[in-house]
């Protein structure tokens, strides 16, 4: 579920109980939560949804390993990103809405240019990534990895928070 900034609309993604198991994105008006519009978003379960900070797009990540980018005004899919192999667990738009980070159980984070879909970076990770978040004012990405099976003490819950986008040391 995600709110469209500055609007009484919320978008909810739900899995339909059917043989096709399509996921529907519904726009609902708050506070009544009455459906405004409904679209078929993915052929499998949606796991995450984010709006860009400009209010132009929203992105959905699905169990089909696809990230789809939707135009908010037209409610039409303008682009799909298919570089992940595992279900998409997390998404984040950069502060200016120009980059979209997506991650999964793949051992990398895909960073794409929103307008073209081109890959800008592939951030290598040692374990699955379940959370990504861009800094609210800078091109700096924080991400959390599941390191339970890594080089850390596996007898306790462990994880790490890492940053991408820091200036190189000279």
C-alpha positions as CSV (number, residue, x, y, z in Angstrom):
1,X,0.0,0.0,0.0
2,X,1.3,3.5,-0.8
3,X,-0.1,7.1,-0.6
4,X,0.2,9.5,-3.4
5,X,1.8,12.5,-1.8
6,X,-0.5,15.5,-1.6
7,X,-3.5,13.5,-2.6
8,X,-6.4,11.7,-0.9
9,X,-5.6,8.7,-3.0
10,X,-4.0,5.5,-1.8
11,X,-3.0,2.6,-4.1
12,X,-3.5,-0.9,-2.8
13,X,-2.1,-4.0,-4.5
14,X,-4.0,-7.2,-4.0
15,X,-3.7,-10.7,-5.3
16,X,-6.8,-12.0,-6.9
17,X,-8.0,-15.5,-6.0
18,X,-8.2,-17.0,-9.4
19,X,-6.5,-19.5,-11.7
20,X,-4.6,-16.7,-13.3
21,X,-3.5,-15.3,-9.9
22,X,-3.2,-11.7,-11.3
23,X,-2.4,-8.8,-9.1
24,X,-4.7,-5.8,-9.1
25,X,-3.7,-2.3,-8.2
26,X,-6.7,-0.3,-6.8
27,X,-6.9,3.4,-6.4
28,X,-9.0,4.3,-3.3
29,X,-10.1,7.7,-2.0
30,X,-9.4,8.4,1.7
31,X,-11.1,8.4,4.2
32,X,-14.0,6.5,2.6
33,X,-11.6,3.9,1.0
34,X,-14.0,3.6,-1.9
35,X,-12.4,2.2,-5.1
36,X,-11.8,4.8,-7.8
37,X,-10.1,2.6,-10.4
38,X,-8.6,-0.9,-10.7
39,X,-5.9,-2.2,-13.1
40,X,-4.2,-5.6,-13.6
41,X,-0.6,-5.0,-12.6
42,X,1.2,-8.4,-12.6
43,X,0.5,-12.0,-13.4
44,X,1.7,-13.0,-9.9
45,X,1.6,-11.5,-6.4
46,X,2.8,-7.9,-5.9
47,X,5.2,-7.6,-2.9
48,X,6.0,-3.9,-2.9
49,X,4.9,-0.5,-4.2
50,X,6.4,3.0,-4.1
51,X,5.5,6.4,-5.5
52,X,8.2,8.6,-6.9
53,X,8.7,11.9,-5.0
54,X,7.5,14.0,-8.0
55,X,4.1,12.2,-8.1
56,X,4.5,11.2,-11.7
57,X,5.1,7.5,-11.4
58,X,4.6,4.5,-9.1
59,X,6.5,1.3,-9.3
60,X,5.4,-2.2,-8.2
61,X,7.7,-5.2,-7.5
62,X,6.3,-8.7,-7.9
63,X,6.9,-12.4,-7.3
64,X,7.4,-12.7,-11.1
65,X,10.8,-10.8,-10.5
66,X,9.5,-7.9,-12.5
67,X,9.4,-4.2,-11.6
68,X,6.8,-2.3,-13.5
69,X,6.7,1.5,-13.7
70,X,3.2,3.1,-13.9
71,X,2.1,6.6,-15.0
72,X,0.0,8.0,-12.1
73,X,-2.3,10.1,-14.3
74,X,-2.9,7.6,-17.1
75,X,-2.7,4.4,-14.9
76,X,-0.7,2.7,-17.7
77,X,2.5,0.7,-17.4
78,X,5.2,2.7,-19.2
79,X,8.1,0.3,-18.6
80,X,9.2,-3.0,-17.1
81,X,12.6,-3.8,-15.5
82,X,13.5,-7.4,-15.7
83,X,17.1,-7.7,-14.5
84,X,16.3,-9.5,-11.2
85,X,15.8,-13.3,-11.1
86,X,14.1,-13.6,-7.7
87,X,10.9,-12.0,-6.4
88,X,11.3,-8.2,-5.9
89,X,11.3,-7.4,-2.2
90,X,12.0,-3.7,-2.1
91,X,11.9,-0.5,-4.2
92,X,13.0,3.1,-3.7
93,X,13.0,6.2,-5.9
94,X,15.8,8.7,-5.6
95,X,15.0,12.2,-4.1
96,X,14.7,13.7,-7.6
97,X,12.7,10.7,-9.0
98,X,15.4,10.0,-11.7
99,X,16.6,6.7,-10.3
100,X,14.9,3.5,-9.1
101,X,16.6,1.0,-6.9
102,X,15.2,-2.5,-6.7
103,X,16.4,-5.6,-4.8
104,X,15.5,-9.2,-4.1
105,X,17.3,-12.4,-3.0
106,X,19.7,-11.8,-5.9
107,X,23.0,-10.7,-4.6
108,X,22.9,-7.3,-6.2
109,X,20.7,-4.2,-6.3
110,X,19.6,-2.9,-9.6
111,X,19.7,0.9,-10.0
112,X,17.9,2.0,-13.2
113,X,17.3,5.4,-14.8
114,X,13.5,5.9,-14.6
115,X,13.0,7.7,-17.9
116,X,14.9,5.2,-20.1
117,X,15.0,2.0,-18.1
118,X,18.7,1.8,-18.6
119,X,20.8,0.1,-15.9
120,X,23.0,2.8,-14.2
121,X,24.6,0.5,-11.5
122,X,24.5,-3.0,-10.3
123,X,25.5,-2.9,-6.6
124,X,27.0,-6.2,-5.5
125,X,25.9,-7.7,-2.2
126,X,27.0,-10.8,-0.3
127,X,23.5,-11.8,0.7
128,X,19.8,-11.1,-0.1
129,X,18.7,-7.5,0.3
130,X,15.2,-6.8,1.8
131,X,15.3,-3.0,2.2
132,X,16.6,-0.1,0.1
133,X,16.1,3.6,0.8
134,X,17.4,6.6,-1.0
135,X,18.5,9.7,1.1
136,X,15.8,12.4,0.9
137,X,18.1,15.0,-0.6
138,X,21.2,13.2,-2.0
139,X,22.0,10.4,-4.4
140,X,23.0,8.1,-1.4
141,X,21.4,4.7,-1.1
142,X,21.1,2.8,2.2
143,X,20.4,-0.9,2.1
144,X,20.0,-3.8,4.5
145,X,21.3,-7.3,3.8
146,X,20.5,-10.6,5.5
147,X,23.9,-11.8,6.7
148,X,22.7,-14.8,8.8
149,X,24.6,-17.3,6.5
150,X,27.5,-15.0,5.9
151,X,30.7,-14.4,7.7
152,X,29.0,-13.3,10.9
153,X,27.9,-15.4,13.9
154,X,25.1,-17.5,12.5
155,X,23.8,-18.4,16.0
156,X,22.2,-15.0,16.3
157,X,20.1,-12.8,14.1
158,X,22.3,-10.6,12.1
159,X,22.1,-8.0,9.3
160,X,24.0,-5.1,8.0
161,X,23.2,-1.6,6.8
162,X,25.4,-0.4,4.0
163,X,25.7,2.7,1.9
164,X,26.1,3.2,-1.9
165,X,27.0,6.5,-3.4
166,X,29.6,7.8,-1.0
167,X,32.5,9.8,-2.6
168,X,35.5,7.7,-3.4
169,X,38.5,8.0,-1.0
170,X,41.4,9.7,-2.7
